[in-house]
Amino acid sequence: MSGNVQNTTGTAETTAERHELIARATSLEGEVGRFAESQAGYLQVMPSEDLALWVELADYVTPQRLRDKRSFLADALEGLDSLEQNPEIREKVHETVPVLARRSPRLVQAYLQMTRSLAPLLLAEQFNEVTARGVEMTRDIDLASAYFEQAPVVLARRDLAFLRDWHAEALLLLDTDWRAAKGFLSAVGQGSHWLAREDLPVLGELGKRVGERSRHAVKGMFQALPALLAGMTVEQLHEWVDLGLEVATRDEDLVLYMSYGSKRSHEAVQLLCRQTSFSAFRGKISLLLEAFLGEPATVRSMFDVLDPTTIPPDVPAFNNGRAIHIRPTLGCLGRSPLALYKLVALHSAAHSRFGSFRDERLAAALLEKRRPGDEEASRRLERFLVGLAEDHRIDYLLFHALPGLRQDAELVLRQIYAEFLPPTERRVGLTPATLRAQLVALPFGIRLLADDAHLRLITETTRTLRELSTGPEDSLAVAAQLFEQMEQLWLEGNGSSPRRMKDFDLAEVPYPPFHDHFPLGMQLAAGQAGEGDESTITLGTPGSSLELPESFHPAEVMPELEIMFKDTDGSEDEPFLADEPPPDDEVGHGTFKYDEWDYEADDYKKDWITVRCRRLPPGSAAFAEDTLEEYSGEVHLIQRQFERLKPERIRRYFRQTDGDELDVDALTDALVDRAAGAPMSDQLYIRRDKKLRDVAVLFLLDMSDSTDEKVEGRRIIDVEKQGLVLLSNAIDRLDDRYAIMGFSSEGRHRVDIFTIKEFDEDYGERVAGRIGGVEPREYTRLGAALRHAADHLAGEPAESRLLVLLSDGRPYDLGYGDVRYATEDVRMALAEARRKGIKAFCITVDPKGPAYLDDLFGEYHYTVIQNVTHLPTRLPRIYRNLTA
């Protein structure tokens, strides 16, 4: 914090000092002071040492270029507030914050967000270890930020041992590439509910192998990883990566494959999962359900409705009363795929056949968050027991109706609860997780509970549910009896304070693998609108989360994990992309939809692309000044060359039929001709015309991640920026109208166009600062960028319109499909530009350029700069030749 923030324990002891600190905070400039003033009441009661640290943070962040300072200050308040209930970690937090502040405010914010999440959950020793591992990564801000952001997620789903291995593998990957390490931290954090500790070295090794081939490909692989883990085992993922490394010989092909964006990549997943995917069994399951229900059944993939990366492993299916939604990847769990799909589908359908959806009291008991006078802990326990009793009733009726299904059920249960069978015969105490597992195993003679009395009590209490005449009302009655028995065991507290649930390990025993998530289906059934077929059902708002009342189902109580509705505007080729809106200060002048050419369909994909126009944040003009100084000799030469292009402002045309004045020489000749008897010419005037260059040029700069690479010690992007500085400085001598745009992409919904200079904007310090602020970003969806640039240029009133592309290589993007798809779309975009009267020219530093640019731009409409360091001085010469 520029040396301002010190360890502040023991400061601000007096009221006067407290008032002085608050006054100091409220007097700070801008939104920082306004935020401090709005929180003055809260600051008055904040522990004095935490107040002093927060005020120092407010002082520290005031001059920072931070997008949302209010968010930073709010997170700091909440993080420090958690120390009041957990004072044993205060010293560590006060010691760590100044260390992180010396690196970046982003690190401070991420760390205090982590503190707020983990302070109530970890012992001081554990918290200190988690902190120390994050500080170890602070030599790379992005890496440490990813660690602090994902650590609470990892610890919510796994344990400290998992976090240690996760952290260690990321550090190993850092030797390969920092993007690989950051991608590993984020992807494994998001997908940690699918993974075991032994999977982490495998994923780390895969990242290392892919990263050694292509740093762009490893970035795409880790972006795709959470979605892939939802549908594949780690062993299948390993085979998928091996296949990609074998078949993708070019960098761009490997990027598309590893980011799950190519047809070959999709086909590989389908091939590897052909023995386990639901699609292989859908026909049999549909016929079975129709026979069981007595009418055709609607069976859908759960991934059609819910975001696969957010669905926990313990949600195999749900029934919303009209359709059964099954996880299409259950078969990769290592058990008999057909047996498991049959069990899951039939158990879910049995809720419809045996009346679960017809009892309003059952729905209310499962979905009402709290009734007047209820304590939340008691309500939560009641919901859990109602769902448990109803599932037990459904099990009995299902296995009675289909006795042959018992064999499949016993096979699956003996696999999942093998450690409780001879010779191990493990036994456990009575908890919500073990009660649920014992009830499903009870009809098969599988014992899990250690206490005989508990086992007899549960068996006797649930006896009425094992009768053919039972209905949902019986489940409610049994749940009430179980509540009386369990509240003494599982609730703690007394009349002077609210009762709360004891802490239980919900993963102590596995969740019954064929029990669908009935409360989830009930919640969706309650939100359905109107009658009709399945296509008329409104399941939820795309991109929103499901708000289920908290019970004891792991999917409902797992912190940092929300079950999200699928974004239906997304692409099936891009299951791993999140369409986040751009930050407020980067939003430009709107978004645009463009078609994209699909050569296989021989047609356009209508409104397939979303282009977002954004402004680059203002930067320093120092880059431009340094460039002009470095090339000072060439600058004067370039300027003289451009001045020669500048035409005379007035040009006189002699011997014209009309004009502004008589041409004395022509008139004399005409009079002589008449005197000689010859016809008299009528070309007797001088016409004066203004002759100006009528040129409009748009420079389109490729800002893809690959421009971060260095050639002869200099980044490609920096060399391109230097060329733009020299060119802009020279064009000003001509008064030509020109604009500069940059572009980058990350999937078809995130094609970003960055305005660097507009046509009606003068080149000056602001534009120079934007050029200096250009940095590499993501990928290259070139067809979309060309279409938007051509549309923008077509609106310029000029006799000659020129579009100049500066790129470092071929187009590629997430979800592009394959290289030919990309190039065919670019070819079509260039044809569209030509029909608008726009000439396009490409300047590339890709030595393989002639292999594909001939076909796209034409033989004389591109140039390859073999030595990238020559680009700054070559660019003005190329422009001069194009517009002379």
Solvent accessible surface area in square Angstrom, and as a share of the most:
residue,aa,sasa,rsa
1,M,3,0.02
2,S,101,0.65
3,G,56,0.54
4,N,77,0.39
5,V,6,0.03
6,Q,111,0.49
7,N,82,0.42
8,T,11,0.07
9,T,80,0.46
10,G,45,0.44
11,T,60,0.35
12,A,8,0.06
13,E,122,0.55
14,T,73,0.43
15,T,91,0.53
16,A,74,0.57
17,E,72,0.32
18,R,40,0.15
19,H,91,0.41
20,E,121,0.54
21,L,24,0.12
22,I,11,0.06
23,A,58,0.45
24,R,85,0.31
25,A,0,0.00
26,T,42,0.25
27,S,88,0.57
28,L,32,0.16
29,E,140,0.63
30,G,43,0.41
31,E,50,0.23
32,V,1,0.01
33,G,3,0.03
34,R,150,0.55
35,F,12,0.05
36,A,0,0.00
37,E,115,0.52
38,S,71,0.46
39,Q,55,0.25
40,A,30,0.23
41,G,57,0.55
42,Y,81,0.31
43,L,0,0.00
44,Q,69,0.31
45,V,115,0.66
46,M,4,0.02
47,P,32,0.20
48,S,19,0.12
49,E,34,0.15
50,D,0,0.00
51,L,0,0.00
52,A,5,0.04
53,L,1,0.00
54,W,0,0.00
55,V,0,0.00
56,E,26,0.12
57,L,0,0.00
58,A,0,0.00
59,D,40,0.21
60,Y,10,0.04
61,V,0,0.00
62,T,23,0.13
63,P,106,0.67
64,Q,52,0.23
65,R,188,0.69
66,L,43,0.21
67,R,150,0.55
68,D,72,0.38
69,K,30,0.13
70,R,104,0.38
71,S,40,0.26
72,F,1,0.00
73,L,0,0.00
74,A,32,0.25
75,D,14,0.07
76,A,1,0.00
77,L,11,0.05
78,E,80,0.36
79,G,0,0.00
80,L,1,0.01
81,D,58,0.30
82,S,16,0.10
83,L,0,0.00
84,E,89,0.40
85,Q,147,0.65
86,N,18,0.09
87,P,76,0.48
88,E,95,0.43
89,I,0,0.00
90,R,32,0.12
91,E,123,0.55
92,K,44,0.19
93,V,0,0.00
94,H,1,0.00
95,E,85,0.38
96,T,4,0.02
97,V,0,0.00
98,P,12,0.07
99,V,52,0.30
100,L,0,0.00
101,A,5,0.04
102,R,159,0.58
103,R,103,0.38
104,S,13,0.08
105,P,20,0.13
106,R,106,0.39
107,L,0,0.00
108,V,0,0.00
109,Q,33,0.14
110,A,4,0.03
111,Y,0,0.00
112,L,0,0.00
113,Q,60,0.27
114,M,1,0.01
115,T,0,0.00
116,R,90,0.33
117,S,30,0.19
118,L,1,0.00
119,A,2,0.02
120,P,89,0.56
121,L,116,0.58
122,L,26,0.13
123,L,127,0.63
124,A,27,0.21
125,E,144,0.65
126,Q,59,0.26
127,F,1,0.00
128,N,50,0.26
129,E,43,0.19
130,V,0,0.00
131,T,0,0.00
132,A,50,0.39
133,R,56,0.21
134,G,0,0.00
135,V,45,0.26
136,E,92,0.41
137,M,0,0.00
138,T,15,0.09
139,R,154,0.56
140,D,30,0.16
141,I,45,0.23
142,D,36,0.19
143,L,0,0.00
144,A,0,0.00
145,S,2,0.01
146,A,4,0.03
147,Y,0,0.00
148,F,0,0.00
149,E,93,0.42
150,Q,27,0.12
151,A,0,0.00
152,P,11,0.07
153,V,18,0.10
154,V,0,0.00
155,L,24,0.12
156,A,28,0.22
157,R,26,0.09
158,R,89,0.32
159,D,78,0.40
160,L,22,0.11
161,A,24,0.19
162,F,2,0.01
163,L,0,0.00
164,R,92,0.33
165,D,39,0.20
166,W,0,0.00
167,H,3,0.01
168,A,46,0.36
169,E,24,0.11
170,A,0,0.00
171,L,39,0.19
172,L,114,0.57
173,L,3,0.02
174,L,32,0.16
175,D,128,0.66
176,T,38,0.22
177,D,21,0.11
178,W,90,0.32
179,R,24,0.09
180,A,0,0.00
181,A,0,0.00
182,K,72,0.31
183,G,16,0.16
184,F,0,0.00
185,L,0,0.00
186,S,28,0.18
187,A,2,0.01
188,V,0,0.00
189,G,0,0.00
190,Q,81,0.36
191,G,1,0.01
192,S,0,0.00
193,H,6,0.03
194,W,53,0.18
195,L,3,0.02
196,A,40,0.31
197,R,114,0.42
198,E,124,0.56
199,D,22,0.11
200,L,0,0.00
201,P,68,0.43
202,V,50,0.29
203,L,1,0.01
204,G,5,0.05
205,E,83,0.37
206,L,0,0.00
207,G,0,0.00
208,K,89,0.38
209,R,76,0.28
210,V,0,0.00
211,G,10,0.09
212,E,118,0.53
213,R,107,0.39
214,S,7,0.05
215,R,46,0.17
216,H,8,0.03
217,A,0,0.00
218,V,0,0.00
219,K,38,0.16
220,G,0,0.00
221,M,2,0.01
222,F,4,0.02
223,Q,51,0.23
224,A,0,0.00
225,L,0,0.00
226,P,6,0.04
227,A,12,0.10
228,L,7,0.03
229,L,8,0.04
230,A,3,0.02
231,G,12,0.11
232,M,7,0.03
233,T,37,0.22
234,V,12,0.07
235,E,119,0.53
236,Q,22,0.10
237,L,1,0.01
238,H,61,0.27
239,E,93,0.42
240,W,0,0.00
241,V,0,0.00
242,D,50,0.26
243,L,58,0.29
244,G,0,0.00
245,L,25,0.12
246,E,132,0.59
247,V,46,0.27
248,A,3,0.02
249,T,118,0.69
250,R,89,0.32
251,D,61,0.32
252,E,22,0.10
253,D,36,0.19
254,L,1,0.00
255,V,0,0.00
256,L,2,0.01
257,Y,3,0.01
258,M,0,0.00
259,S,0,0.00
260,Y,29,0.11
261,G,0,0.00
262,S,9,0.06
263,K,112,0.48
264,R,134,0.49
265,S,0,0.00
266,H,30,0.13
267,E,87,0.39
268,A,4,0.03
269,V,20,0.12
270,Q,123,0.55
271,L,94,0.47
272,L,34,0.17
273,C,10,0.06
274,R,132,0.48
275,Q,122,0.54
276,T,21,0.12
277,S,27,0.18
278,F,0,0.00
279,S,83,0.53
280,A,58,0.45
281,F,30,0.13
282,R,90,0.33
283,G,49,0.47
284,K,126,0.53
285,I,1,0.01
286,S,35,0.23
287,L,127,0.63
288,L,57,0.28
289,L,0,0.00
290,E,71,0.32
291,A,85,0.66
292,F,10,0.04
293,L,47,0.23
294,G,68,0.65
295,E,103,0.46
296,P,110,0.69
297,A,26,0.20
298,T,56,0.33
299,V,16,0.09
300,R,65,0.24
301,S,14,0.09
302,M,0,0.00
303,F,34,0.14
304,D,69,0.36
305,V,12,0.07
306,L,0,0.00
307,D,36,0.18
308,P,14,0.09
309,T,26,0.15
310,T,19,0.11
311,I,0,0.00
312,P,0,0.00
313,P,54,0.34
314,D,19,0.10
315,V,0,0.00
316,P,4,0.03
317,A,0,0.00
318,F,0,0.00
319,N,3,0.01
320,N,0,0.00
321,G,36,0.35
322,R,73,0.27
323,A,2,0.02
324,I,7,0.04
325,H,0,0.00
326,I,0,0.00
327,R,6,0.02
328,P,21,0.13
329,T,20,0.12
330,L,3,0.02
331,G,3,0.03
332,C,18,0.11
333,L,83,0.41
334,G,72,0.69
335,R,54,0.20
336,S,37,0.24
337,P,35,0.22
338,L,58,0.29
339,A,6,0.05
340,L,1,0.01
341,Y,0,0.00
342,K,49,0.21
343,L,0,0.00
344,V,0,0.00
345,A,0,0.00
346,L,1,0.01
347,H,0,0.00
348,S,0,0.00
349,A,0,0.00
350,A,0,0.00
351,H,0,0.00
352,S,36,0.23
353,R,104,0.38
354,F,38,0.16
355,G,3,0.03
356,S,0,0.00
357,F,54,0.22
358,R,175,0.64
359,D,26,0.14
360,E,151,0.68
361,R,148,0.54
362,L,0,0.00
363,A,26,0.20
364,A,36,0.28
365,A,8,0.06
366,L,6,0.03
367,L,30,0.15
368,E,72,0.32
369,K,116,0.49
370,R,137,0.50
371,R,89,0.32
372,P,138,0.87
373,G,88,0.84
374,D,44,0.23
375,E,64,0.29
376,E,61,0.27
377,A,11,0.09
378,S,18,0.11
379,R,1,0.00
380,R,44,0.16
381,L,0,0.00
382,E,45,0.20
383,R,7,0.02
384,F,11,0.04
385,L,0,0.00
386,V,2,0.01
387,G,11,0.11
388,L,12,0.06
389,A,0,0.00
390,E,0,0.00
391,D,15,0.08
392,H,5,0.02
393,R,1,0.00
394,I,0,0.00
395,D,3,0.01
396,Y,67,0.25
397,L,13,0.06
398,L,0,0.00
399,F,8,0.03
400,H,101,0.45
401,A,36,0.28
402,L,50,0.25
403,P,90,0.57
404,G,64,0.61
405,L,8,0.04
406,R,92,0.34
407,Q,144,0.64
408,D,25,0.13
409,A,0,0.00
410,E,59,0.26
411,L,81,0.40
412,V,0,0.00
413,L,0,0.00
414,R,95,0.35
415,Q,81,0.36
416,I,22,0.11
417,Y,0,0.00
418,A,55,0.43
419,E,74,0.33
420,F,3,0.01
421,L,29,0.14
422,P,98,0.61
423,P,137,0.86
424,T,90,0.52
425,E,86,0.39
426,R,78,0.29
427,R,87,0.32
428,V,9,0.05
429,G,44,0.43
430,L,20,0.10
431,T,21,0.12
432,P,0,0.00
433,A,2,0.02
434,T,0,0.00
435,L,0,0.00
436,R,15,0.05
437,A,0,0.00
438,Q,1,0.00
439,L,4,0.02
440,V,3,0.02
441,A,0,0.00
442,L,36,0.18
443,P,45,0.28
444,F,16,0.06
445,G,69,0.67
446,I,3,0.01
447,R,75,0.27
448,L,0,0.00
449,L,2,0.01
450,A,56,0.44
451,D,63,0.32
452,D,73,0.38
453,A,54,0.42
454,H,48,0.21
455,L,32,0.16
456,R,157,0.57
457,L,67,0.33
458,I,0,0.00
459,T,38,0.22
460,E,105,0.47
461,T,12,0.07
462,T,0,0.00
463,R,120,0.44
464,T,66,0.39
465,L,0,0.00
466,R,50,0.18
467,E,84,0.38
468,L,102,0.51
469,S,102,0.66
470,T,16,0.09
471,G,10,0.09
472,P,14,0.09
473,E,85,0.38
474,D,43,0.22
475,S,0,0.00
476,L,29,0.14
477,A,53,0.41
478,V,1,0.01
479,A,4,0.03
480,A,58,0.45
481,Q,83,0.37
482,L,0,0.00
483,F,40,0.17
484,E,120,0.54
485,Q,50,0.22
486,M,0,0.00
487,E,30,0.13
488,Q,137,0.61
489,L,67,0.33
490,W,2,0.01
491,L,12,0.06
492,E,59,0.27
493,G,50,0.48
494,N,95,0.49
495,G,89,0.86
496,S,107,0.69
497,S,54,0.35
498,P,109,0.68
499,R,72,0.26
500,R,135,0.49
501,M,14,0.06
502,K,78,0.33
503,D,132,0.68
504,F,49,0.21
505,D,87,0.45
506,L,28,0.14
507,A,87,0.67
508,E,51,0.23
509,V,3,0.02
510,P,50,0.31
511,Y,30,0.11
512,P,0,0.00
513,P,13,0.08
514,F,0,0.00
515,H,8,0.04
516,D,1,0.00
517,H,0,0.00
518,F,3,0.01
519,P,24,0.15
520,L,0,0.00
521,G,0,0.00
522,M,8,0.04
523,Q,50,0.22
524,L,4,0.02
525,A,27,0.21
526,A,75,0.58
527,G,52,0.50
528,Q,31,0.14
529,A,60,0.47
530,G,54,0.52
531,E,150,0.67
532,G,50,0.48
533,D,90,0.47
534,E,31,0.14
535,S,102,0.66
536,T,73,0.43
537,I,21,0.10
538,T,79,0.46
539,L,29,0.14
540,G,29,0.28
541,T,93,0.54
542,P,64,0.40
543,G,40,0.39
544,S,40,0.26
545,S,33,0.21
546,L,23,0.11
547,E,119,0.53
548,L,30,0.15
549,P,8,0.05
550,E,80,0.36
551,S,10,0.06
552,F,3,0.01
553,H,14,0.06
554,P,19,0.12
555,A,5,0.04
556,E,29,0.13
557,V,27,0.16
558,M,36,0.16
559,P,67,0.42
560,E,94,0.42
561,L,21,0.11
562,E,107,0.48
563,I,7,0.04
564,M,49,0.22
565,F,17,0.07
566,K,56,0.24
567,D,57,0.29
568,T,100,0.58
569,D,85,0.44
570,G,30,0.29
571,S,10,0.07
572,E,144,0.64
573,D,49,0.25
574,E,10,0.05
575,P,38,0.24
576,F,26,0.11
577,L,38,0.19
578,A,64,0.50
579,D,59,0.31
580,E,108,0.48
581,P,113,0.71
582,P,28,0.18
583,P,31,0.20
584,D,132,0.68
585,D,90,0.47
586,E,20,0.09
587,V,63,0.36
588,G,14,0.13
589,H,85,0.38
590,G,35,0.34
591,T,88,0.51
592,F,81,0.34
593,K,100,0.42
594,Y,26,0.10
595,D,38,0.20
596,E,0,0.00
597,W,34,0.12
598,D,21,0.11
599,Y,47,0.18
600,E,110,0.49
601,A,67,0.52
602,D,106,0.55
603,D,82,0.43
604,Y,75,0.28
605,K,56,0.24
606,K,156,0.66
607,D,70,0.36
608,W,63,0.22
609,I,0,0.00
610,T,19,0.11
611,V,0,0.00
612,R,17,0.06
613,C,3,0.02
614,R,19,0.07
615,R,127,0.46
616,L,6,0.03
617,P,48,0.30
618,P,101,0.64
619,G,33,0.31
620,S,74,0.47
621,A,15,0.11
622,A,47,0.37
623,F,48,0.20
624,A,4,0.03
625,E,109,0.49
626,D,88,0.46
627,T,2,0.01
628,L,56,0.28
629,E,131,0.59
630,E,99,0.44
631,Y,21,0.08
632,S,57,0.37
633,G,53,0.51
634,E,67,0.30
635,V,16,0.09
636,H,112,0.50
637,L,82,0.41
638,I,10,0.05
639,Q,24,0.11
640,R,125,0.46
641,Q,34,0.15
642,F,1,0.00
643,E,78,0.35
644,R,178,0.65
645,L,37,0.18
646,K,87,0.37
647,P,44,0.28
648,E,129,0.58
649,R,143,0.52
650,I,84,0.43
651,R,128,0.47
652,R,113,0.41
653,Y,59,0.22
654,F,105,0.44
655,R,110,0.40
656,Q,45,0.20
657,T,79,0.46
658,D,90,0.47
659,G,35,0.34
660,D,97,0.50
661,E,60,0.27
662,L,90,0.45
663,D,6,0.03
664,V,106,0.61
665,D,97,0.51
666,A,2,0.02
667,L,49,0.25
668,T,70,0.41
669,D,65,0.34
670,A,1,0.01
671,L,78,0.39
672,V,91,0.52
673,D,55,0.28
674,R,151,0.55
675,A,94,0.73
676,A,85,0.66
677,G,70,0.67
678,A,45,0.35
679,P,125,0.78
680,M,78,0.35
681,S,52,0.33
682,D,95,0.49
683,Q,86,0.38
684,L,25,0.13
685,Y,76,0.29
686,I,9,0.05
687,R,78,0.29
688,R,103,0.38
689,D,50,0.26
690,K,159,0.67
691,K,104,0.44
692,L,97,0.48
693,R,48,0.17
694,D,65,0.33
695,V,16,0.09
696,A,0,0.00
697,V,0,0.00
698,L,0,0.00
699,F,2,0.01
700,L,0,0.00
701,L,1,0.01
702,D,1,0.01
703,M,0,0.00
704,S,0,0.00
705,D,7,0.04
706,S,13,0.09
707,T,0,0.00
708,D,35,0.18
709,E,75,0.33
710,K,141,0.60
711,V,55,0.32
712,E,126,0.56
713,G,61,0.59
714,R,70,0.26
715,R,48,0.17
716,I,11,0.06
717,I,0,0.00
718,D,35,0.18
719,V,0,0.00
720,E,2,0.01
721,K,4,0.01
722,Q,14,0.06
723,G,0,0.00
724,L,1,0.00
725,V,0,0.00
726,L,4,0.02
727,L,3,0.01
728,S,1,0.01
729,N,33,0.17
730,A,1,0.01
731,I,0,0.00
732,D,70,0.36
733,R,96,0.35
734,L,8,0.04
735,D,101,0.52
736,D,12,0.06
737,R,96,0.35
738,Y,5,0.02
739,A,0,0.00
740,I,1,0.01
741,M,1,0.00
742,G,0,0.00
743,F,0,0.00
744,S,3,0.02
745,S,2,0.01
746,E,22,0.10
747,G,0,0.00
748,R,18,0.07
749,H,17,0.07
750,R,43,0.16
751,V,0,0.00
752,D,14,0.07
753,I,1,0.00
754,F,1,0.00
755,T,13,0.07
756,I,0,0.00
757,K,5,0.02
758,E,38,0.17
759,F,14,0.06
760,D,123,0.64
761,E,45,0.20
762,D,127,0.66
763,Y,40,0.15
764,G,33,0.31
765,E,135,0.61
766,R,177,0.65
767,V,1,0.00
768,A,6,0.05
769,G,1,0.01
770,R,30,0.11
771,I,0,0.00
772,G,17,0.16
773,G,30,0.29
774,V,0,0.00
775,E,75,0.33
776,P,24,0.15
777,R,68,0.25
778,E,43,0.19
779,Y,1,0.00
780,T,2,0.01
781,R,1,0.00
782,L,6,0.03
783,G,0,0.00
784,A,0,0.00
785,A,0,0.00
786,L,2,0.01
787,R,13,0.05
788,H,8,0.04
789,A,0,0.00
790,A,3,0.02
791,D,63,0.32
792,H,56,0.25
793,L,0,0.00
794,A,36,0.28
795,G,64,0.61
796,E,23,0.10
797,P,110,0.69
798,A,14,0.11
799,E,150,0.67
800,S,45,0.29
801,R,53,0.19
802,L,12,0.06
803,L,2,0.01
804,V,2,0.01
805,L,3,0.01
806,L,2,0.01
807,S,5,0.03
808,D,21,0.11
809,G,17,0.16
810,R,43,0.16
811,P,3,0.02
812,Y,16,0.06
813,D,0,0.00
814,L,0,0.00
815,G,11,0.10
816,Y,1,0.00
817,G,15,0.14
818,D,47,0.24
819,V,10,0.06
820,R,138,0.51
821,Y,19,0.07
822,A,0,0.00
823,T,18,0.11
824,E,28,0.12
825,D,0,0.00
826,V,0,0.00
827,R,78,0.28
828,M,45,0.20
829,A,2,0.01
830,L,2,0.01
831,A,21,0.16
832,E,29,0.13
833,A,1,0.01
834,R,135,0.49
835,R,168,0.61
836,K,84,0.36
837,G,48,0.47
838,I,2,0.01
839,K,134,0.57
840,A,16,0.12
841,F,19,0.08
842,C,3,0.02
843,I,3,0.02
844,T,2,0.01
845,V,20,0.11
846,D,20,0.10
847,P,96,0.60
848,K,138,0.58
849,G,0,0.00
850,P,63,0.40
851,A,84,0.65
852,Y,17,0.06
853,L,5,0.03
854,D,68,0.35
855,D,91,0.47
856,L,9,0.05
857,F,13,0.05
858,G,25,0.24
859,E,113,0.51
860,Y,175,0.67
861,H,84,0.38
862,Y,34,0.13
863,T,26,0.15
864,V,22,0.13
865,I,1,0.01
866,Q,138,0.61
867,N,47,0.24
868,V,5,0.03
869,T,28,0.16
870,H,96,0.43
871,L,2,0.01
872,P,0,0.00
873,T,28,0.16
874,R,73,0.26
875,L,1,0.01
876,P,1,0.01
877,R,103,0.38
878,I,16,0.08
879,Y,3,0.01
880,R,52,0.19
881,N,107,0.55
882,L,61,0.30
883,T,17,0.10
884,A,99,0.77
